[in-house]
């Protein structure tokens, strides 16, 4: 390891009252000078992007996303229901127009560097297509059901168009024709992934994620009700962890938060942020000597909301699903293929029943038995979540009532 790497990871100080001070190590009588990226709430915000979901030029909804780097490539991470325009469980269209998005207008802030000096980030809006010829242009989690309400959109600044007005005149042209990439002039522009501002001590980060407890304070930078700060900066909402991060929820890598969240925040990063650099793990507090941020997950929406009740509880998918989505590279289907046709549901039900004995089919028809719900879940997984659970159960019971084979004999018959 280089001197800088060793210095960055070293711990210099002794444990005092369960407190650690983490700072560059001293070698050969001097402190290694490390060039670290500026980290504060304002800098971290550069990775958060404003999303306008559109069909053509028709705006359908507002959401939030954030830039994420994996294997040297850049992605926009956001909620599945943002980019599909459908409820993640019922598959109903979320827009009153019944249209679903085919592109998003992404507003991000480009970091400006003039001869080695950073300047105020500049807001830029670029059009990102969501639909290709054979599939959608974003990755989904390989687990079809229960659906993971998170996607990763490959994002290449060299291939996107910038949309803007000059007076009343609308213009569209390649982004890089206006904002050159780093290394192409005295003034260069780049966008920054969350990892550029996150904690560099991955062991400490992992230990925090494995031991963080209910009631820990988190933050959600996003665009509630499309409210924006200066130069499209996101608004920071406070949250506390309301269920175990480690145990998950409904056997899935997600957890609940207590927060007064609103529409427009879906797809926001959920972060632990400490301006003082203190990180508490159990009874021990580490002071890193600089601001600290940890990505905890992706906020996707509230639960339990009715016309008269709002418990102010939100759902967060654990950050681990992001890497899984990117690594597996599963493209989503085209918009008109996301919801299965009735004949596809019927075929799946008949195929499942053909693998049953006659006695098992009778058990499915018995309202006092839970067998029907076991089959319902299995069918939802076979269909990759492309139907409503109630729709699948209804079709299963209807076909089972008149089903007369073929059957699979019980073992021993």
Secondary structure in CASP SS format (residue, H / E / C, confidence):
PFRMAT SS
TARGET T0000
AUTHOR 0000-0000-0000
METHOD secondary structure of the structure
MODEL  1
X C 1.00
X C 1.00
X H 1.00
X H 1.00
X H 1.00
X H 1.00
X H 1.00
X H 1.00
X H 1.00
X C 1.00
X C 1.00
X C 1.00
X C 1.00
X C 1.00
X C 1.00
X E 1.00
X C 1.00
X C 1.00
X E 1.00
X E 1.00
X E 1.00
X C 1.00
X C 1.00
X C 1.00
X C 1.00
X E 1.00
X E 1.00
X C 1.00
X C 1.00
X E 1.00
X E 1.00
X C 1.00
X C 1.00
X C 1.00
X C 1.00
X C 1.00
X C 1.00
X C 1.00
X C 1.00
X C 1.00
X H 1.00
X H 1.00
X H 1.00
X H 1.00
X H 1.00
X H 1.00
X H 1.00
X E 1.00
X E 1.00
X E 1.00
X E 1.00
X E 1.00
X E 1.00
X E 1.00
X E 1.00
X C 1.00
X C 1.00
X E 1.00
X E 1.00
X E 1.00
X E 1.00
X E 1.00
X E 1.00
X E 1.00
X E 1.00
X E 1.00
X E 1.00
X E 1.00
X E 1.00
X E 1.00
X C 1.00
X C 1.00
X E 1.00
X E 1.00
X E 1.00
X E 1.00
X E 1.00
X E 1.00
X C 1.00
X H 1.00
X H 1.00
X H 1.00
X H 1.00
X H 1.00
X C 1.00
X E 1.00
X C 1.00
X C 1.00
X C 1.00
X C 1.00
X C 1.00
X C 1.00
X E 1.00
X C 1.00
X C 1.00
X C 1.00
X C 1.00
X C 1.00
X C 1.00
X C 1.00
X C 1.00
X C 1.00
X E 1.00
X E 1.00
X E 1.00
X E 1.00
X E 1.00
X E 1.00
X E 1.00
X E 1.00
X E 1.00
X E 1.00
X E 1.00
X E 1.00
X C 1.00
X C 1.00
X E 1.00
X E 1.00
X E 1.00
X E 1.00
X E 1.00
X E 1.00
X E 1.00
X E 1.00
X E 1.00
X E 1.00
X E 1.00
X E 1.00
X E 1.00
X C 1.00
X E 1.00
X C 1.00
X C 1.00
X C 1.00
X C 1.00
X E 1.00
X C 1.00
X C 1.00
X E 1.00
X E 1.00
X C 1.00
X C 1.00
X C 1.00
X C 1.00
X C 1.00
X C 1.00
X C 1.00
X C 1.00
X C 1.00
X C 1.00
X E 1.00
X E 1.00
X E 1.00
X E 1.00
X C 1.00
X C 1.00
X H 1.00
X H 1.00
X H 1.00
X C 1.00
X E 1.00
X E 1.00
X E 1.00
X E 1.00
X E 1.00
X E 1.00
X C 1.00
X C 1.00
X E 1.00
X E 1.00
X E 1.00
X E 1.00
X E 1.00
X E 1.00
X H 1.00
X H 1.00
X H 1.00
X C 1.00
X C 1.00
X C 1.00
X C 1.00
X C 1.00
X C 1.00
X C 1.00
X C 1.00
X C 1.00
X E 1.00
X E 1.00
X E 1.00
X E 1.00
X C 1.00
X C 1.00
X C 1.00
X H 1.00
X H 1.00
X H 1.00
X C 1.00
X C 1.00
X C 1.00
X C 1.00
X C 1.00
X H 1.00
X H 1.00
X H 1.00
X H 1.00
X H 1.00
X H 1.00
X H 1.00
X H 1.00
X H 1.00
X H 1.00
X C 1.00
X C 1.00
X C 1.00
X C 1.00
X C 1.00
X E 1.00
X E 1.00
X E 1.00
X E 1.00
X E 1.00
X E 1.00
X C 1.00
X H 1.00
X H 1.00
X H 1.00
X C 1.00
X C 1.00
X C 1.00
X H 1.00
X H 1.00
X H 1.00
X C 1.00
X C 1.00
X E 1.00
X E 1.00
X E 1.00
X E 1.00
X E 1.00
X E 1.00
X E 1.00
X C 1.00
X C 1.00
X C 1.00
X C 1.00
X C 1.00
X C 1.00
X C 1.00
X E 1.00
X C 1.00
X C 1.00
X E 1.00
X C 1.00
X E 1.00
X E 1.00
X E 1.00
X E 1.00
X E 1.00
X C 1.00
X C 1.00
X C 1.00
X C 1.00
X C 1.00
X C 1.00
X C 1.00
X C 1.00
X C 1.00
X C 1.00
X E 1.00
X E 1.00
X E 1.00
X E 1.00
X E 1.00
X E 1.00
X C 1.00
X C 1.00
X C 1.00
X E 1.00
X E 1.00
X E 1.00
X E 1.00
X C 1.00
X C 1.00
X E 1.00
X E 1.00
X E 1.00
X E 1.00
X C 1.00
X C 1.00
X C 1.00
X C 1.00
X E 1.00
X E 1.00
X E 1.00
X E 1.00
X E 1.00
X E 1.00
X E 1.00
X E 1.00
X E 1.00
X E 1.00
X E 1.00
X E 1.00
X C 1.00
X C 1.00
X C 1.00
X C 1.00
X C 1.00
X C 1.00
X C 1.00
X C 1.00
X C 1.00
X E 1.00
X E 1.00
X E 1.00
X E 1.00
X E 1.00
X E 1.00
X C 1.00
X H 1.00
X H 1.00
X H 1.00
X H 1.00
X H 1.00
X H 1.00
X H 1.00
X H 1.00
X H 1.00
X C 1.00
X E 1.00
X E 1.00
X C 1.00
X C 1.00
X C 1.00
X H 1.00
X H 1.00
X H 1.00
X C 1.00
X C 1.00
X C 1.00
X C 1.00
X H 1.00
X H 1.00
X H 1.00
X H 1.00
X H 1.00
X H 1.00
X H 1.00
X H 1.00
X H 1.00
X H 1.00
X H 1.00
X H 1.00
X C 1.00
X C 1.00
X C 1.00
X C 1.00
X H 1.00
X H 1.00
X H 1.00
X H 1.00
X H 1.00
X H 1.00
X H 1.00
X H 1.00
X C 1.00
X C 1.00
X C 1.00
X C 1.00
X C 1.00
X H 1.00
X H 1.00
X H 1.00
X H 1.00
X H 1.00
X H 1.00
X H 1.00
X H 1.00
X H 1.00
X H 1.00
X H 1.00
X H 1.00
X C 1.00
X C 1.00
X C 1.00
X C 1.00
X C 1.00
X C 1.00
X H 1.00
X H 1.00
X H 1.00
X H 1.00
X H 1.00
X H 1.00
X H 1.00
X H 1.00
X H 1.00
X H 1.00
X H 1.00
X H 1.00
X H 1.00
X H 1.00
X C 1.00
X C 1.00
X C 1.00
X C 1.00
X C 1.00
X C 1.00
X C 1.00
X C 1.00
X C 1.00
X C 1.00
X C 1.00
END
